Amino acid sequence: MSKIVDARVIVTCPGRNFVTLRIETEDGVHGVGDATLNGRELAVASYLSDHVVPLLIGRDAHRIEDIWQYLYRGAYWRRGPVTMTASAAVDMALWDIKGKVAGLPVYQLLGGAAREGCMVYGHANGTTIEETIEAALDYQQQGYRAIRLQSGVPGLPSTYGVSKDRYFYEPADADLPTENLWSTEKYLRSVPPLFEAGREALGWDVHLLHDVHHRLTPIEAGRLGKDLEPYRLFWLEDATPAENQEAFRLIRQHTTTPLAVGEIFSSVHDCRELIQNQLIDYIRATVVHAGGITHLRRIAALADLYQVRTGCHGATDLSPVSMAAALHFGLSIPNFGVQEYMRHTAETDAVFPHHYSLTDGLMHPGHAPGLGVDIDEKLAAGYEYSRAYLPVNRLEDGTLYNW
């Protein structure tokens, strides 16, 4: 037994806000977990500090499954992004501790490596197709095997996925939400030419991906998927909101373009029908928002029965702690597909020193015991929380729409 004697929440903002849980045992071993929920960070920080931390003191840090069940079943109010993000932070920290005590990286505790590394995809974006292709060629030259293409839509002043910086994209950009304009008609006209140019410039030996960001109806998504079939996408992501899981059946009836969804899912119940009915090809639930490594392994196990692979969310609203956990998870499961990877700023990397690395389009979590990532609390203290919201979206007639 190794009793938990301390647990505390650390909020820092080295360019963007992160919430981290640090758990320490009576043996002096500590573990860290990510608890960042973009735009609602303090809600999770409060949930942890006020409701979860008091429950952890005195418990055996090695009883990971029991603690996960205690936090899930014991709360009565199950699921939801705040609750599951908080549980994920605890879960990551406990796996980190267990790895350090065992002297092994977490992936070894999960059964060992199932592959040499995790293929990642980079984000190529630009206000024009030409700018996007230029960025994509840069990623290809760096050795990336998979690249997401996002381009500005003619006639719209801003477009999701297109940033001012080629490598760093932070959508939570204002103290109060900025408002974007959207036109589905203009968007649908712009995407096929982007991928036609992409294949012509990049060839067929690189995987190409695209994110719709929940903005189409099922029939619109089916039309887009069909239009993109000649370019053989790796996936079409978040084609329509997934609250109605059955909606993906209509998309399936109209296109063979692979479908990915799930970065905002918080439990297996959000994707159970999608997986069991084989309505998607990739599940994008992430370690921080879907209950940690313990619960994400359950989702992956269900998906594996139906030949659905993983493609975990990995944007910069996940701290390096989550990235490390995602890599340990992805390296160990049989049905890994791809891992999203967006670089953190130098300031963030300094606050969260880590052992994971990128070589020839593949990432590896490293061989350090535990997760192989930590938080420099002294450095973190120099970056105070700064409120930041994600944008909202309106149609050109002013109707509030999906961002």
C-alpha positions in Angstrom: 0.0 0.0 0.0 1.2 3.5 -0.8 -1.1 6.1 0.8 -1.8 9.4 -0.9 -0.8 12.2 1.4 -1.1 15.3 -0.8 -3.0 16.4 -3.9 -3.1 19.9 -5.3 -4.2 21.7 -8.4 -1.9 23.9 -10.3 -3.2 26.5 -12.8 -0.8 28.1 -15.1 -0.8 30.1 -18.4 2.5 29.8 -20.4 0.8 31.2 -23.5 -2.5 29.4 -22.8 -4.2 28.0 -19.7 -3.5 24.6 -18.3 -4.8 22.8 -15.2 -2.6 20.2 -13.6 -3.2 17.8 -10.7 -0.1 16.7 -8.7 -0.6 13.7 -6.4 2.1 12.6 -3.8 2.3 9.4 -1.8 3.8 8.8 1.6 6.9 7.4 -0.1 7.6 10.7 -1.6 6.6 9.6 -5.1 4.5 12.1 -7.1 2.5 11.9 -10.3 0.9 14.5 -12.6 -2.3 14.5 -14.5 -3.8 17.0 -17.0 -7.2 18.6 -16.1 -7.5 21.2 -18.8 -10.9 21.8 -20.3 -10.6 24.6 -22.9 -12.6 27.7 -21.9 -13.9 26.1 -18.7 -10.6 25.5 -16.9 -11.5 26.9 -13.5 -14.7 24.7 -13.4 -12.5 21.6 -13.4 -9.9 23.2 -11.0 -12.8 23.8 -8.5 -14.2 20.3 -9.0 -10.9 18.8 -8.2 -9.9 21.1 -5.3 -13.4 21.3 -3.7 -14.8 17.8 -4.4 -12.1 15.3 -5.4 -8.9 16.1 -3.5 -10.5 15.5 -0.1 -11.5 12.0 -1.3 -8.0 11.1 -2.3 -6.1 11.6 0.9 -5.3 8.4 2.6 -6.3 6.1 -0.3 -3.9 3.6 -1.8 -2.4 5.2 -4.9 -1.9 1.7 -6.5 -5.6 1.0 -6.6 -6.2 2.8 -9.9 -9.3 0.9 -11.0 -10.9 1.2 -7.6 -10.3 4.9 -7.4 -11.6 5.4 -10.9 -14.8 3.6 -10.0 -15.1 5.5 -6.7 -15.0 8.8 -8.5 -17.4 7.7 -11.3 -20.0 5.7 -9.4 -19.6 7.5 -6.1 -20.4 11.0 -7.5 -23.9 9.9 -8.6 -23.9 12.6 -11.2 -22.0 10.7 -13.8 -20.2 11.6 -17.0 -20.0 15.1 -18.5 -16.8 17.0 -19.5 -16.0 18.5 -16.1 -16.5 15.3 -14.1 -14.6 13.1 -16.6 -11.8 15.6 -17.1 -11.2 15.7 -13.3 -11.3 11.9 -13.1 -8.8 11.8 -16.0 -6.4 14.0 -14.1 -6.5 11.6 -11.1 -6.1 8.6 -13.4 -3.1 9.9 -15.3 -1.4 10.9 -12.0 -1.9 7.5 -10.5 -0.5 5.7 -13.6 2.5 8.1 -13.5 3.0 7.1 -9.8 2.7 3.4 -10.6 5.2 3.6 -13.4 7.7 5.4 -11.2 7.4 2.9 -8.4 7.8 0.0 -10.9 10.7 1.7 -12.6 8.9 1.3 -16.0 7.3 3.6 -18.6 3.5 3.4 -18.4 3.2 1.7 -21.8 5.1 -1.3 -20.4 2.5 -1.5 -17.7 -0.2 -1.5 -20.4 1.3 -4.6 -22.1 4.3 -3.2 -23.8 4.8 -1.6 -27.2 2.5 -2.8 -30.0 4.5 -0.7 -32.6 7.7 1.2 -32.9 6.1 4.6 -32.6 2.8 6.5 -33.0 2.2 8.1 -36.4 1.1 11.7 -35.9 -0.4 14.3 -38.2 0.5 17.9 -38.5 -1.8 20.9 -39.3 -1.2 22.7 -42.6 -3.3 25.8 -42.9 -3.4 29.0 -44.9 -5.8 31.7 -45.9 -5.6 30.4 -49.5 -5.2 27.0 -51.0 -1.7 28.0 -52.2 -0.6 28.9 -48.6 -2.0 25.7 -47.3 -0.2 23.6 -49.8 3.0 25.5 -49.1 2.6 24.6 -45.4 1.8 21.0 -46.2 5.0 20.6 -48.3 6.9 21.9 -45.3 5.4 19.2 -43.1 6.1 16.6 -45.8 9.8 17.7 -45.9 10.0 17.3 -42.1 9.0 13.7 -42.5 5.3 13.8 -41.5 3.4 10.9 -43.0 0.0 12.4 -42.3 -1.1 16.0 -42.8 -4.4 17.8 -42.1 -5.3 20.4 -44.7 -7.4 23.5 -43.8 -7.8 26.5 -45.9 -9.7 29.8 -45.8 -13.1 30.0 -47.5 -13.4 32.7 -50.1 -16.0 35.2 -49.0 -15.6 34.5 -45.3 -13.4 36.8 -43.1 -12.1 33.9 -40.9 -12.2 30.1 -41.0 -11.8 27.4 -38.4 -8.3 25.8 -38.4 -6.6 28.8 -40.2 -4.2 30.7 -37.9 -1.8 33.5 -38.3 1.0 31.3 -37.2 2.0 28.2 -39.3 2.8 26.0 -36.3 0.9 27.4 -33.4 -2.9 27.6 -33.4 -4.9 28.8 -30.4 -8.6 29.3 -31.0 -9.3 30.4 -27.4 -8.2 33.9 -28.3 -10.2 36.5 -26.3 -11.4 37.5 -22.9 -15.0 37.1 -24.2 -15.9 35.0 -27.2 -15.1 36.4 -30.7 -17.8 35.9 -33.3 -17.1 34.2 -36.6 -19.3 34.1 -39.7 -20.1 30.9 -41.6 -21.6 29.8 -44.9 -22.0 26.1 -45.7 -22.5 26.8 -49.3 -19.2 28.7 -49.7 -17.4 26.1 -47.7 -18.6 23.1 -49.7 -17.4 24.8 -52.9 -13.9 25.4 -51.4 -12.9 22.0 -50.1 -12.6 19.7 -53.2 -10.3 22.2 -55.0 -8.1 22.2 -51.8 -7.6 18.4 -51.9 -7.2 18.3 -55.7 -4.3 20.7 -55.2 -3.1 18.7 -52.3 -2.8 15.4 -54.2 -1.2 17.1 -57.1 1.5 18.7 -54.9 2.0 16.1 -52.3 1.4 12.9 -54.2 -0.2 9.7 -52.9 2.3 8.6 -50.3 1.1 11.0 -47.6 -2.2 10.7 -45.7 -4.5 13.7 -46.0 -7.1 14.6 -43.4 -9.7 17.3 -43.0 -11.8 18.7 -40.1 -15.3 19.9 -40.7 -15.7 20.9 -37.0 -19.4 19.8 -36.7 -20.7 22.3 -39.3 -22.6 20.2 -41.7 -25.9 18.4 -41.7 -25.7 14.6 -42.4 -26.8 15.0 -46.0 -24.3 17.8 -46.5 -21.6 15.7 -45.0 -22.5 12.8 -47.3 -22.2 15.1 -50.3 -18.8 16.4 -49.2 -17.5 12.9 -48.5 -18.6 11.8 -52.0 -16.9 14.9 -53.6 -13.7 14.0 -51.8 -13.6 10.3 -52.6 -11.2 10.8 -55.6 -8.6 12.2 -53.2 -8.7 9.2 -50.8 -8.8 11.0 -47.5 -7.4 9.3 -44.4 -10.5 10.7 -42.7 -13.2 13.4 -42.7 -13.4 14.6 -39.1 -16.4 15.8 -37.1 -18.6 16.0 -40.2 -21.8 16.6 -38.2 -22.7 17.0 -34.5 -22.7 13.6 -32.9 -25.3 14.0 -30.2 -27.5 12.0 -32.6 -25.3 9.0 -33.2 -27.7 7.7 -35.8 -27.0 10.7 -38.0 -23.8 9.1 -39.1 -25.8 6.3 -40.8 -27.1 8.8 -43.4 -23.5 9.9 -44.1 -22.4 6.3 -44.5 -25.2 5.7 -47.1 -23.7 8.3 -49.4 -19.9 8.1 -49.1 -17.0 5.7 -48.6 -14.7 8.5 -47.2 -13.6 7.3 -43.7 -15.2 9.2 -40.8 -13.7 10.3 -37.5 -15.4 11.8 -34.5 -15.2 12.1 -30.8 -12.9 14.8 -29.4 -15.6 16.2 -27.3 -16.9 12.8 -26.0 -16.5 12.1 -22.3 -17.4 8.4 -22.1 -17.9 5.2 -24.0 -21.6 5.8 -24.0 -21.2 8.8 -26.3 -19.8 6.5 -29.0 -21.1 3.1 -28.3 -23.7 3.1 -31.1 -21.3 4.7 -33.5 -18.8 1.9 -32.9 -21.2 -1.0 -32.6 -23.0 0.0 -35.8 -19.7 0.6 -37.6 -20.8 4.2 -38.5 -17.3 5.6 -38.0 -13.7 4.5 -38.8 -11.8 6.4 -36.1 -12.7 7.3 -32.6 -11.1 10.6 -31.4 -11.9 10.6 -27.7 -9.0 11.8 -25.7 -7.3 10.8 -22.5 -8.0 14.0 -20.7 -11.7 14.4 -21.5 -12.7 10.8 -21.5 -11.8 9.7 -18.1 -8.1 9.0 -18.4 -6.1 6.0 -19.6 -8.3 3.6 -17.6 -11.5 4.6 -19.4 -9.9 5.3 -22.8 -8.6 1.7 -22.9 -12.3 0.5 -22.5 -13.3 2.6 -25.5 -10.4 1.3 -27.5 -11.2 -2.3 -26.6 -14.8 -1.9 -27.8 -13.7 -0.2 -31.0 -11.2 -3.0 -31.7 -14.1 -5.5 -31.9 -15.5 -3.5 -34.8 -12.3 -2.6 -36.6 -12.5 1.0 -35.5 -9.2 2.6 -34.8 -8.1 5.4 -32.6 -7.2 9.0 -33.6 -7.0 10.8 -30.3 -7.4 14.6 -30.2 -4.1 16.3 -29.5 -4.5 20.0 -30.0 -2.6 22.5 -27.8 -5.5 22.7 -25.3 -4.0 19.4 -24.0 -0.9 19.9 -21.9 2.3 17.9 -22.5 1.0 15.6 -19.7 -1.9 14.6 -21.9 0.3 14.2 -24.9 2.6 11.8 -23.0 -0.4 9.8 -21.7 -1.9 9.6 -25.2 1.4 8.3 -26.6 1.7 5.6 -23.9 -1.9 4.6 -24.6 -1.4 4.7 -28.4 1.8 2.8 -28.3 0.3 -0.1 -26.4 -3.1 -0.8 -28.0 -3.6 -3.0 -31.1 -6.0 -0.7 -32.9 -4.1 2.6 -32.9 -4.7 4.7 -36.0 -3.0 8.1 -35.7 -2.3 10.8 -33.1 -3.0 14.4 -33.6 0.0 16.5 -32.8 0.2 20.3 -32.4 3.4 21.7 -31.1 3.4 23.6 -27.8 5.2 26.9 -27.4 8.7 27.0 -25.9 7.2 28.5 -22.7 4.9 25.5 -22.3 7.6 23.0 -23.0 9.7 24.6 -20.3 6.9 24.4 -17.7 6.3 20.8 -18.6 9.6 19.1 -19.3 9.0 15.8 -21.1 10.7 12.8 -22.6 8.5 12.2 -25.7 10.1 12.8 -29.1 9.2 13.0 -32.8 11.3 11.2 -35.5 10.3 10.7 -39.1 6.6 11.3 -38.5 6.5 8.9 -35.5 6.3 9.9 -31.8 7.5 7.9 -28.9 6.7 8.6 -25.2 10.3 7.8 -24.2 11.6 5.3 -21.7 11.5 7.2 -18.4 9.5 5.6 -15.6 5.9 6.8 -15.4 4.5 9.1 -18.0 7.9 10.8 -18.6 6.6 14.3 -18.0 6.5 16.7 -15.1 5.6 20.3 -14.1 8.1 22.9 -13.0 6.0 24.5 -10.3 8.3 27.5 -9.8 8.2 28.3 -13.5 4.5 27.7 -13.7 3.8 30.2 -10.9 5.2 32.9 -13.1 2.3 32.5 -15.6 -1.0 33.6 -14.1 -4.4 32.4 -15.3 -5.8 34.5 -18.1 -9.4 34.0 -19.0 -9.9 32.9 -22.7 -12.9 31.7 -24.5 -13.3 29.7 -27.7 -15.1 31.6 -30.5 -18.8 31.3 -31.3 -20.1 31.0 -34.9 -23.0 32.7 -36.7 -24.5 32.2 -40.1 -24.4 35.2 -42.4 -28.0 36.0 -41.4 -27.0 36.2 -37.7 -28.2 32.7 -36.6 -26.0 31.2 -33.9 -24.4 28.1 -35.3 -21.9 25.4 -34.4 -18.4 26.6 -34.0 
